[in-house]
Amino acid sequence: MIASIEHMRVQANGITFHVALSGREDAPPILCLHGFPEGWMSWRHVMERLSEAHVYAPDLRGYPGTTRPRDGYDVLTLTDDIRALIEALGIDRPVLVSHDWGGALAWIFAHRYSHLIRKLVVVNCTHPKTLVRAVLHFEDFQTFRIPWVPFFQVPWLPEFFLTTALGRKVLKLSFTLREGQKGAMNVALVDELVSRFQKPEDLRGPINYYREMVRTQLMSKKRAQLEAIYDTPITVPVTLVWGEKDGALSAEVALKSGKDAGCEVEWRPLPGVGHFVSLEAPDKLALEISRVLGPTV
């Protein structure tokens, strides 16, 4: 049975979020957080396969469909967005499912607010503390796998370039060149995702996630605040689903995430799948999420 998808707008943490939702209202809740440069529709084909759950997929702060304020792209505000969304939607302890940047936020959210969720599923995103350490210490070439991070620190130029005709081609290639098996990527969905970024303003918020991340590491007070958050262990079951053909994030590094999360992390590799798991293998990902969700009757 394919679940139909509806849409709503909800006020949370001072801004308005677009949220897609599917499934029965009385079913176990799942909240899905997308990555960069994506949006709620990255989860569309996964949502359609999770008819046994009530799935919510917001467009995160700064993305088309949701308010794009000038500020608020630090991880504390972004994780407070998630907390406020859970409250505004009236969700009782959802399973938090996340990918890429959504995964980074989910890791931090779970350190801060484990009591608000039932389980955590992270898809191809290393624990942020683990990732930063790997970048600084050149572990498994992780430093060189994400060259766009320093480029994104340049003011205005990245969002200007990536919303030109050439830049949008580059964005499309950032998806298709990272597929695990040739032809596996859902190209139509990639086109839909990229088409949302028409003007520099459409990408400024998403790129500001990277700028604030680096700023946090460079400012001792903010860095200490984040380290203090990491000192609180995650207290819910954590599953790390990993497309093994990910060229951007090292699996060797990601396997160390449990140490920094302060908990056991279940490792679920997906052979032959790249970084954008939901766009390449929604069937496999939906099965993993259903397995974590457990019996629903």
N, C-alpha and C positions, 0 to 999 in steps of 0.2 A: 504494500500500500504506500503510495506517494503522498506525503503530507503537503497540504497547500500552505502558501505563505501569505501572511497579511502584514500590514505596516501600521505603525503608530508613531506619534511624537510624544516625548515625555520630558518634563522639566526635572533637572537634577543638577545639584551643585552649581546653580546659577546660570546654566545654559540649557539649550534645547537639543535633545538627542533624537535622531531618527533611529527607530528600532524595528527590525523585521522579526516576526514571530510565527511559529508553526506548532502544530500538535494540539493535543487535548489539554484544556486548562487544568484538569485534575491529574495530569500525568506528572512524573518527576521533572523538575525544572533543570534546564541546562542554560548557562550563559556563555556565549561564544565571543571571544575577542580576536579581531583580525590583526594582521601585520601590515608591513609597508611593502609596496605602495598599493594597498588593497582597499577593502571596504566590506560591508556586511555580506555582499553577494559572493565573496570568497567561500562562504559557508553554505550557499544556496543548495548545492547538490548533496551536501552532507545532511542538511536540515530535511530535505525531501525523504531521506532514508531513515530518519529517526522519528517515525510516526508514533513510537511508544513513549516519546518524551515531549515536554513542552519547552521548545527551544527559542531563546531570545538571541538576536545578533544585532548589536548596535553598530552604527558608524561612530567611531571614536572621536573625541574632541579634535576639532580642526579639519576633519575630513568632510568632503561634500555630503550634504544631507544633514549634518550637525552644525551647530554654531561654531564659528571660526574666530574666537577672541584673539587679541594680540598676545596675550600671555596665558600662563597656566599649563605649560608643556613640561614642567618638571614632574618627576615620578611621584612625588607626594600628592600633587594636585590630581594627576591622572589616576592614581589609585583611589583617591577620594571620590573621583568621578564614578568609579566602579561601585564603591560602597553606596553612594547616593542613588545610583541606578537600581541596585538591588532593592533599596528601600522604596524608591518611587514606583517600581514595577510590582512591589508587593511579593517578591520572590522569597520563599523560605528555604534557605541553605541550598542553593543550586550547586550542581557540579559545574565547576569553572573550567571551560575548555578554551585553549588559547594557542596562538601561533605567532612566531617571529616577535615583532614588537609587542603584540598582545600577550605573548608568552613572558616577556621581560616584566611587563606590568603585573601579570598573574603571579609570578614568583614573589614579587615584592608585596603584592596585595596579601598573599597567603602568610607572609611573615607578620604583616600588620593586623590582618583580620581573619585568621583561620576560623574563628568561631562563626563567621557569616557564610561559610561554604561547607559542603559535605565532602567533596573530593576535588582534586586538582589534576587536570590533564593538560600537559604542555606538549605542543607539537613543534619539533625542530626549533627550539630556543634553549640555549644554555643558560644556567643560572647567571644573572648579571655579574655577581661578584666573581664567579668562576671565569666568566668570559673576559672581564677587565684584567684579571690577573694573567690570563693566558696571552692577551694582547701585549701587556707590559713586559712579559718574560719570553715572548716569541715561542710559545708552546705550539708544537705541531703546525707551524706556519700560520697560526690564526691571525697574526698581525697583518699578513699580506692577503688574507682571504676577503677582507671587507674594505677595499680601497675607497669606496664612496663615502665612508665616514669622515675622513679629513676633507674631502671635497665639499661636503655639506656644511663645513664650518665657515666657508666663504659667504659673506653676506650677499643676499639677493640673487647672485648668479645661478646657483643650482636650480631654483624654482623657475627662473626665467628661461634657462636653457631647456629644461625638461618639459616645458609646455610649448616649445616650438615644434614644428612638424618633425624635425630631426630628433629632437629630444623625446618625443612620444614614441618614435621608432626605437630609441635606446631603451625606454621603459619597457616596451614590448619584448625586446631582446633580453632584458633582465629576467623575464619570466621564461621565455622559450629556450634560451641557452642553458638554463639551469634545470631542465627537466631530466628525470632519471633515465628515461628511455625515449628515443626519438618518436615523436608523434603522440606521446602520452598526455601532453599538456592540452587543456581545454582552451583552444585559441580564441573561440568566440567569447568566452568569459573573460579572457585576458583583454581582448579588444574593448569589452564593456567596462572593465575596471579602468583601463588607461584613458578611455574617452571621458571619464569624469574629471580629468585634470586638464582643463582647457586654458586656464589663466594662472599666472604666478601665484595669485592668492589661493588657488585651489591646492597648491602644494606647500605653501609657506608653513602652515601648521604642522603637517606631517614631518617636514624636514626639521622643524624646530624641536621635535622629539630628540633628534640626534644632537642638535646644538646644546640643548639643556643637559643631555646626558654627559657630554664632554665638559660643560661648565661645572657640573656637579663634581666631577673628578678633579678639576683644577682648583676648586675653592674648598679650603680645608674645613670650614664650618659645615658646608653642605655634605661633604664627603663623610665627615664624622657622624652627621645625623643619619646618613644612610647605613653606615657601618653599625650604628646602634640598633637600627631596625633588623639587620641581619643577625644580630645576637639573639633575637627571639626565634626559636626554632618553629618551623612549620609543623602543625599538629594534625593535619589531615592526610589521608593516603594520597600519594603523588605518583602519577604515571607519566613517563617521558616517552612519547611516540616519536620515532626517528626515521625519516626517509634517508636511507643509507647513502644515497647518491648526492647528498647535500655538499656543494662545493664551497659554500660560504661559511659554514660553521663546522668545526672539527668534532667528529663523534668522540674521538679520544679525549678531547677537552670536556665535552658535554657529559661524559660518563662520570666526571668528578663533581657534578652538580649536587649530589646528595650531601657531600661534606659541608658545603656552604649553606644548603637548605636546612641542615640540622636534623635530617630525617632520612629514612630509607626511600629510595626512588626506584620504582619499577621501570625497567628498560624494555621497550617494545620496538625493536627494529623492523623496518619495512624494506626489504631488499628490492633494489631496482627502482626505488622512488626517490625523487629529488626533494628540494627544499619546500616547494609549494605543494604540500601533500594533498590538500583539499581540492586543488585544481587538477591534480594528476590521478589521484586514487581515492575519490570520495567513498567508494564502496568499502575499501579497506579501512579507511579512517572511521567511517560510521560503525563498522564492526568493532573496532577497538573501543570507541566511545560506548557502544551498547554493552560491551563486556564489562567495562568499568561501572556503568550504570547499574548493572545487575538486574535481577528479576523485577518487573514492574507491576506484577499482579500478586 
